[in-house]
Amino acid sequence: MKKNRILMLGLAVLLAAGMLFGAAQAEVSTTGLKPATYSWTAGDMGGGWYTQAGAMSEIVKTAVPEITIKVLPGGGTANPLAIEAKQHDFAWGVGYVDRAAMNGVAPLYDRKIQGISGLLGGFSVDFYHFFAAQSTGVTTIDQLVQKIKAGEKINIAAPRVGTSERALTSLVLENYYGTSYEAIEKNGGRVEYAIYGDMVNLYKDRHVDYVIACLGLPGAAITEMSLSRPSTLLSASDDLVKWANQTYGTVAWETGLNMIPAGTYRGIDRDIQAIGHSTEIICRTDLDELVAYHFTKALIENIDKVKNINPSFQKYFTAASAPSTMIPLHPGAARYYKEAGLL
């Protein structure tokens, strides 16, 4: 009798263990994923991309507990290269830069970048802020360039090498205006290549009177700078906006999306025309299809939370626009969009 009780107890234990194992299997089978940690290369620490990637990673983690994402600093032109090298799994991307990378468009890239795919596009339009202290008397980009060409000494905070804003603004200065960041230094001026957080301090402490930064609206760094001293945004001419679009694929002048609205920043009481580009999320082409599928699904099915991350997302990002990446979609993302009737 005692042996029977022991046998029955053993069977009960085995049955309970089997039920727990089965429940665990059932839980995993909802996604087919095993828990893993992935990396997302974004932008400078303290910048919009970095904080936005962190917020979206939390949304994905809540929806798909198996996917843990670590956000790391990066930059628009460097991110496709990091993805190609398999240093990271996900990346923020700039639409025109990603297409240039895929096609090997000089001078941004000297070869075609392999192994990059799109996940979600149309998040926002990021604007190239040419920002200045009112004491400079400058109100347009043309006027700033005239100062450089006239040999005047100016102090400016500019984007770091490896970022998309450094690439495009260098091309604007060199190929459209016929000058450069180096010309500022040759004039005896000062160019501080800095992350956004350092730009704020340089401007607030009056080490620089000009700042160039590319951010969605409103850009936190520009907001903080505008509160520190009387400032203005320098407007881009129609011809410059059209040239940037035709040459590099930035936002077209005809769309009317190149305006930074009056009131976005303190002291800006009129709409300011600027160069803008679209943003997207890219990934490794060899990323597991299920990971890409569930990552995309989590963000689209929680789109209200995504849109609340940034006012710019509220204006531009929709489920319908998400499949519109500037490079071919990852098969996992394409599969989700087709199932959801978005593709």
C-alpha positions as CSV (number, residue, x, y, z in Angstrom):
1,M,0.0,0.0,0.0
2,K,2.8,2.4,0.9
3,K,4.6,1.6,-2.4
4,N,1.3,2.4,-4.3
5,R,1.1,5.8,-2.5
6,I,4.7,6.6,-3.4
7,L,4.0,5.5,-7.0
8,M,0.9,7.7,-7.2
9,L,2.8,10.6,-5.7
10,G,5.5,10.2,-8.3
11,L,3.0,10.1,-11.1
12,A,1.3,13.3,-9.7
13,V,4.7,15.1,-9.6
14,L,5.4,14.0,-13.2
15,L,2.0,15.1,-14.4
16,A,2.3,18.5,-12.7
17,A,5.8,19.0,-14.3
18,G,4.4,18.0,-17.7
19,M,1.6,20.5,-17.3
20,L,4.0,23.2,-16.4
21,F,6.3,22.3,-19.3
22,G,3.3,22.2,-21.7
23,A,2.2,25.6,-20.5
24,A,5.6,27.0,-21.1
25,Q,5.7,25.5,-24.5
26,A,2.3,27.0,-25.2
27,E,3.5,30.4,-24.1
28,V,6.5,30.2,-26.5
29,S,4.4,28.9,-29.3
30,T,2.4,32.2,-29.4
31,T,5.4,33.8,-31.1
32,G,7.7,30.9,-31.9
33,L,10.6,32.9,-30.5
34,K,13.2,32.1,-27.9
35,P,14.2,35.0,-25.5
36,A,17.1,36.9,-26.9
37,T,18.7,40.4,-26.7
38,Y,19.2,42.5,-29.8
39,S,20.9,45.8,-30.4
40,W,19.5,49.0,-32.0
41,T,21.9,51.6,-33.2
42,A,20.2,55.0,-33.0
43,G,21.8,58.5,-32.9
44,D,23.8,60.6,-30.4
45,M,23.0,60.0,-26.7
46,G,20.6,62.7,-25.7
47,G,19.2,63.2,-29.2
48,G,15.7,62.4,-30.5
49,W,16.6,59.1,-32.2
50,Y,18.2,57.7,-29.0
51,T,15.3,58.4,-26.8
52,Q,12.7,57.4,-29.4
53,A,14.4,54.0,-30.0
54,G,14.4,53.4,-26.2
55,A,10.7,54.1,-26.0
56,M,9.8,51.9,-28.9
57,S,12.0,49.1,-27.5
58,E,9.9,49.2,-24.4
59,I,6.7,48.9,-26.5
60,V,8.1,45.9,-28.3
61,K,9.3,44.3,-25.1
62,T,5.8,44.7,-23.5
63,A,4.1,43.2,-26.5
64,V,6.8,40.5,-27.2
65,P,8.6,39.6,-24.0
66,E,11.0,37.4,-25.9
67,I,12.5,40.4,-27.6
68,T,14.8,42.5,-25.5
69,I,16.5,45.5,-27.3
70,K,19.6,47.4,-26.2
71,V,19.8,50.9,-27.7
72,L,23.3,52.2,-28.6
73,P,24.6,55.5,-30.1
74,G,25.0,55.7,-33.8
75,G,24.5,58.0,-36.8
76,G,22.6,58.2,-40.0
77,T,25.4,57.5,-42.5
78,A,27.2,55.1,-40.1
79,N,24.1,53.0,-39.3
80,P,23.8,51.1,-42.7
81,L,27.5,50.2,-42.4
82,A,27.0,48.9,-38.9
83,I,24.1,46.8,-40.0
84,E,26.1,45.4,-43.0
85,A,28.9,44.5,-40.6
86,K,26.3,42.7,-38.3
87,Q,27.4,44.9,-35.4
88,H,23.7,45.6,-34.7
89,D,20.3,44.1,-35.5
90,F,18.2,47.3,-35.9
91,A,19.0,50.8,-36.8
92,W,17.3,54.2,-37.3
93,G,17.7,55.3,-40.8
94,V,17.4,58.4,-43.0
95,G,15.5,57.6,-46.1
96,Y,17.8,59.4,-48.6
97,V,20.9,58.0,-46.9
98,D,19.6,54.4,-46.8
99,R,18.8,54.5,-50.5
100,A,22.2,56.0,-51.2
101,A,23.8,53.2,-49.2
102,M,21.9,50.5,-51.1
103,N,22.9,52.0,-54.4
104,G,26.4,53.0,-53.5
105,V,25.8,56.7,-54.3
106,A,28.9,58.9,-54.1
107,P,30.1,60.9,-52.2
108,L,28.1,59.3,-49.3
109,Y,29.3,55.8,-50.1
110,D,32.0,54.4,-52.3
111,R,30.3,51.1,-52.9
112,K,26.9,49.4,-52.5
113,I,26.1,48.5,-48.9
114,Q,24.8,45.0,-48.6
115,G,22.5,43.2,-46.2
116,I,20.2,46.1,-45.2
117,S,16.4,45.9,-45.2
118,G,13.5,48.1,-44.3
119,L,11.0,47.5,-41.4
120,L,8.9,50.7,-40.9
121,G,9.0,54.0,-42.7
122,G,7.4,57.5,-42.8
123,F,8.0,58.2,-39.1
124,S,8.6,61.9,-39.4
125,V,10.3,64.6,-41.3
126,D,13.4,65.7,-39.6
127,F,14.5,69.3,-40.2
128,Y,18.0,70.8,-40.7
129,H,18.0,73.5,-38.1
130,F,20.4,76.3,-39.0
131,F,20.2,78.2,-35.7
132,A,21.7,81.5,-34.7
133,A,21.9,84.1,-32.0
134,Q,19.8,87.2,-32.9
135,S,22.9,89.3,-32.2
136,T,24.5,88.0,-35.4
137,G,21.9,89.8,-37.5
138,V,21.7,86.7,-39.7
139,T,18.3,85.4,-40.8
140,T,18.9,83.2,-43.8
141,I,21.4,80.4,-44.7
142,D,22.5,82.5,-47.7
143,Q,23.6,85.3,-45.3
144,L,25.5,82.8,-43.1
145,V,27.4,81.6,-46.2
146,Q,28.1,85.1,-47.3
147,K,29.9,85.7,-44.0
148,I,32.0,82.6,-44.5
149,K,32.9,83.6,-48.1
150,A,33.8,87.1,-46.9
151,G,36.3,85.6,-44.5
152,E,34.5,86.6,-41.3
153,K,35.3,84.7,-38.1
154,I,32.3,82.7,-36.9
155,N,31.9,80.1,-34.1
156,I,29.6,77.3,-34.9
157,A,28.6,73.9,-33.4
158,A,28.2,71.3,-36.2
159,P,27.3,67.6,-36.4
160,R,29.9,64.9,-35.9
161,V,31.5,62.9,-38.7
162,G,29.5,59.7,-39.4
163,T,26.1,61.4,-38.9
164,S,23.7,62.0,-41.8
165,E,23.4,65.7,-40.9
166,R,27.1,66.1,-41.2
167,A,27.1,64.4,-44.6
168,L,24.2,66.5,-46.0
169,T,25.2,69.8,-44.6
170,S,28.8,69.3,-45.9
171,L,27.3,68.6,-49.3
172,V,25.1,71.7,-49.1
173,L,28.1,73.9,-48.2
174,E,30.4,72.4,-50.7
175,N,28.3,71.5,-53.7
176,Y,25.6,74.2,-53.5
177,Y,27.4,77.1,-52.0
178,G,31.1,76.4,-52.9
179,T,32.4,76.6,-49.3
180,S,32.9,74.2,-46.4
181,Y,33.3,73.7,-42.6
182,E,37.1,73.8,-43.2
183,A,36.8,77.3,-44.7
184,I,35.3,78.5,-41.4
185,E,38.4,77.3,-39.6
186,K,40.7,78.7,-42.3
187,N,39.1,82.1,-41.6
188,G,40.2,81.8,-38.0
189,G,36.7,80.8,-36.8
190,R,35.8,77.8,-34.7
191,V,33.9,74.6,-35.6
192,E,32.9,72.4,-32.7
193,Y,31.8,69.0,-33.9
194,A,29.6,67.9,-31.1
195,I,26.7,65.8,-29.9
196,Y,23.4,67.6,-29.2
197,G,23.9,67.8,-25.4
198,D,27.2,69.5,-25.9
199,M,25.8,71.8,-28.5
200,V,23.4,73.1,-25.9
201,N,26.1,74.0,-23.5
202,L,28.3,75.5,-26.1
203,Y,25.5,77.8,-27.3
204,K,24.2,78.7,-23.8
205,D,27.7,79.5,-22.6
206,R,28.3,81.7,-25.8
207,H,31.2,79.6,-27.0
208,V,29.3,79.5,-30.3
209,D,26.8,81.7,-32.0
210,Y,25.6,79.3,-34.6
211,V,24.4,75.7,-34.4
212,I,23.5,73.2,-37.1
213,A,21.4,70.2,-36.0
214,C,18.9,67.9,-37.6
215,L,15.9,67.0,-35.4
216,G,12.2,66.3,-35.5
217,L,9.9,68.9,-34.2
218,P,10.2,70.2,-31.7
219,G,13.9,69.4,-31.2
220,A,14.6,69.3,-27.5
221,A,18.1,70.7,-27.9
222,I,16.9,73.6,-30.0
223,T,14.1,74.3,-27.5
224,E,16.6,74.5,-24.7
225,M,18.9,76.8,-26.6
226,S,16.1,79.1,-27.6
227,L,15.3,79.6,-23.9
228,S,18.9,80.6,-23.1
229,R,19.3,83.6,-25.3
230,P,17.4,85.5,-28.1
231,S,17.7,83.3,-31.2
232,T,16.4,82.7,-34.7
233,L,16.2,80.0,-37.3
234,L,17.8,80.7,-40.6
235,S,15.5,80.1,-43.6
236,A,16.5,78.0,-46.6
237,S,15.7,79.4,-50.1
238,D,13.3,77.7,-52.5
239,D,16.2,77.0,-54.8
240,L,18.2,75.3,-52.0
241,V,15.3,73.1,-51.0
242,K,14.6,72.1,-54.6
243,W,18.3,71.4,-55.2
244,A,18.6,69.2,-52.1
245,N,15.6,67.2,-53.2
246,Q,16.6,66.8,-56.8
247,T,20.2,65.9,-56.0
248,Y,19.9,63.8,-52.8
249,G,16.2,62.9,-52.3
250,T,15.3,65.0,-49.4
251,V,11.7,66.1,-48.9
252,A,10.4,67.8,-52.1
253,W,9.5,71.5,-52.0
254,E,6.2,70.8,-53.7
255,T,4.9,68.7,-50.7
256,G,4.8,71.8,-48.5
257,L,6.3,69.7,-45.7
258,N,9.5,71.8,-45.5
259,M,8.2,74.4,-43.1
260,I,9.0,74.7,-39.4
261,P,5.8,76.3,-38.0
262,A,5.8,79.6,-36.2
263,G,5.8,79.1,-32.4
264,T,7.7,75.8,-32.5
265,Y,10.5,77.6,-30.6
266,R,10.7,80.7,-28.5
267,G,11.2,83.8,-30.5
268,I,10.2,82.2,-33.8
269,D,7.1,84.1,-34.8
270,R,6.9,83.0,-38.5
271,D,7.1,79.8,-40.5
272,I,10.7,79.0,-41.4
273,Q,11.5,77.0,-44.6
274,A,14.1,74.3,-44.1
275,I,15.6,71.2,-45.7
276,G,13.9,68.0,-44.4
277,H,14.3,64.3,-44.7
278,S,12.1,61.3,-43.8
279,T,13.1,58.7,-41.2
280,E,12.7,54.9,-41.0
281,I,13.8,51.8,-39.1
282,I,16.0,49.3,-40.9
283,C,17.5,46.0,-40.0
284,R,19.9,43.2,-41.0
285,T,18.5,41.3,-44.0
286,D,19.5,38.1,-42.3
287,L,17.6,39.0,-39.1
288,D,15.3,36.1,-38.2
289,E,12.0,36.5,-40.0
290,L,10.0,35.9,-36.9
291,V,11.8,38.7,-35.1
292,A,11.3,41.1,-37.9
293,Y,7.6,40.1,-38.1
294,H,6.9,40.5,-34.4
295,F,8.9,43.7,-34.1
296,T,6.9,45.3,-36.9
297,K,3.6,43.9,-35.6
298,A,4.2,45.2,-32.1
299,L,4.8,48.7,-33.2
300,I,1.9,48.8,-35.7
301,E,-0.6,47.2,-33.3
302,N,0.5,49.7,-30.6
303,I,0.6,52.6,-33.0
304,D,-1.1,55.0,-30.7
305,K,1.7,54.5,-28.1
306,V,4.3,55.0,-30.9
307,K,2.7,58.2,-32.1
308,N,2.7,59.5,-28.5
309,I,6.5,59.3,-28.3
310,N,7.0,62.4,-30.4
311,P,4.8,65.1,-31.8
312,S,6.3,64.6,-35.2
313,F,5.1,61.0,-35.2
314,Q,1.6,62.3,-34.5
315,K,1.7,64.4,-37.7
316,Y,3.4,62.0,-40.1
317,F,3.4,58.3,-39.0
318,T,0.5,56.0,-40.0
319,A,0.0,52.3,-40.5
320,A,-0.5,53.1,-44.2
321,S,2.8,54.9,-44.5
322,A,4.8,52.3,-42.5
323,P,5.5,49.9,-45.4
324,S,7.0,52.9,-47.4
325,T,10.7,52.4,-46.6
326,M,13.3,53.7,-49.1
327,I,14.9,50.3,-49.3
328,P,13.2,46.9,-49.8
329,L,11.3,45.5,-46.9
330,H,12.6,42.6,-44.8
331,P,10.5,39.4,-45.6
332,G,9.3,39.3,-42.0
333,A,8.0,42.9,-42.1
334,A,6.4,42.3,-45.6
335,R,4.7,39.2,-44.3
336,Y,3.1,41.2,-41.4
337,Y,2.0,44.0,-43.7
338,K,0.4,41.6,-46.1
339,E,-1.5,39.9,-43.3
340,A,-2.7,43.2,-42.0
341,G,-3.8,44.3,-45.4
342,L,-1.3,47.2,-45.6
343,L,0.7,45.8,-48.5
